[in-house]
Amino acid sequence: MSPDRIVQSALLLSLALFVVGVVGVFLRRNVITVFMCVELMLNAVNLSFVAFSRALGTLDAQVLVFFVLTVAAAEAAVGLAIIIAIHRHRDTLDLDAFNLMKW
Amino acid sequence: MNAEAAVFYVLAAITVGSAAVVVLARSLIYSAFALLFTFVGVAGLYLLLGADFLAATQLLIYVGGILVLLLFGVMLTHKLYDLDLRSEVTQFLPGVIVSIGLFAVLALTAWRTDWAGGDGRAPAATTREIGQLFMGRYLLPFEAASILLLVALMGAAMIVRRKRSA
């Protein structure tokens, strides 16, 4: 595979991964599944960053991936904490039941 | 088809296939374990694209950290003897139509753009370079990210703590 072919293929693959995550956020109503799909989308974006790093021959995009990783870890910690706290109150994981901040 | 392309297609099949299982599986446990294969597949793709340090980090943080945390979330919110680990599928047709449209637009853009910017070779010895970038050009974002992580973890501990009734 020639260099720019592999970059384009990796970009298309990351798009496919991202869209699979979007489908999951649209279709599923279980908050943990939606959470996993958000992780999928973050992974897809990271993959596109690595493809750009390969295309440009620089490492700045890979440094950016580390920041995305940091935000993903923080999101996982806080998100799961919120999920568990809400589950204690509502006793369900259905997204439609989580309307505390709706007015 | 050379070896690189073959490895790429195998990894791509693993990644997208298990991502589809994550979305479509009826059981949360199946979704979580399919997510494991997606993460490992993405790590393999990082290796293929020449980002070796990032591949190791992906395995450490996603598989060793986030996925384990997620499994804890599944275990803590469902009783294990409870067989109802299911989640509903709704809005099938509109969701799929919007997603296919999104994919078409993005893929067309990605395919028609000329991405060739550098010499197209993978940067060698990424670990040393990344360390120097973190300690040089990206020092301030690096420190901000570490503070963000600290605050997020403290906040997570605060949120799940049971309040003592005074």
Interface residues (C-beta under 8 A of the other chain):
Chain A: M1 P3 D4 I6 V7 Q8 S9 A10 L11 L12 L13 L15 A16 L17 F18 V19 V20 G21 V22 V23 G24 F26 L27 R28 R29 N30 I32 T33 F35 M36 C37 E39 L40 N43 N46 L47 V50 A51 F52 S53 R54 A55 L56 G57 T58 L59 D60 Q62 V63 V65 F66 F67 L69 T70 V71 A72 A73 A74 E75 A76 A77 V78 L80 A81 I82 I83 I84 A85 H87 L93 D94
Chain B: N2 E4 A5 F8 A12 T15 V16 A19 A20 V22 V23 L28 S31 A32 L35 T38 F39 V42 L45 Y46 L48 L49 G50 A51 F53 L54 T57 Q58 I61 Y62 G65 I66 L69 L70 F72 G73 V74 L76 T77 S87 E88 V89 T90 Q91 F92 P94 G95 V96 V98 S99 I100 L102 F103 L106 A107 A110 W111 W115 A116 G117 G118 D119 G120 R121 A122 P123 T126 E129 I130 L133 F134 R137 Y138 P141 A145 S146 L148 L149 A152 L153 G155 A156 A157 I159 V160
